[in-house]
Amino acid sequence: MDYLQELPLGFGMALLQNRDAAAYFDSLSPEQRQKLIDKTHSIGSKQEMQAFVDTLKIE
């Protein structure tokens, strides 16, 4: 998970608080990770970010 250093701060913090979401994010290809990161740029609050991260899981 070396890429965590390059994540937007709020997204990285929210991922660290949700193991399932972090495992899901870790399982993605670099391109898929970038698409999720791009979505985080429109999130405006800590609560919204946590809600977004809470939707990430391996199905």
C-alpha positions in Angstrom: 0.0 0.0 0.0 2.8 2.4 -0.9 0.3 4.4 -2.9 -1.4 5.6 0.3 1.1 8.4 0.6 -0.1 9.8 -2.7 -3.9 9.8 -1.9 -5.8 12.9 -1.1 -5.6 13.2 2.7 -9.3 12.9 3.5 -9.6 9.8 1.3 -6.6 8.1 2.8 -7.7 8.8 6.3 -11.2 7.4 5.6 -9.7 4.3 4.0 -7.5 3.7 7.0 -10.7 3.7 9.2 -12.4 1.1 7.0 -10.5 -2.2 6.5 -13.0 -3.6 4.0 -12.8 -0.5 1.9 -9.0 -0.5 2.1 -8.8 -4.1 1.1 -11.1 -3.4 -1.9 -9.1 -0.4 -2.9 -5.9 -2.4 -2.7 -7.4 -5.1 -5.0 -8.0 -2.6 -7.8 -5.8 -1.9 -10.8 -4.0 1.4 -10.9 -6.5 2.7 -13.4 -9.5 1.7 -11.3 -7.9 3.3 -8.2 -7.4 6.5 -10.2 -11.0 6.6 -11.2 -12.1 6.4 -7.5 -9.5 9.1 -6.6 -10.9 11.3 -9.3 -14.4 10.9 -7.8 -13.1 12.1 -4.4 -12.3 15.5 -5.7 -15.9 16.5 -5.7 -16.5 15.4 -2.1 -16.9 18.4 0.2 -16.9 17.1 3.8 -15.5 14.5 6.1 -18.9 12.9 6.4 -19.4 12.7 2.7 -16.0 11.2 2.3 -16.6 8.6 5.0 -20.0 7.7 3.4 -18.3 7.3 0.0 -15.5 5.1 1.4 -18.1 3.0 3.3 -19.7 2.1 -0.1 -16.4 0.5 -1.2 -16.2 -3.2 -0.6 -15.4 -6.5 -2.3 -18.6 -8.1 -3.6 
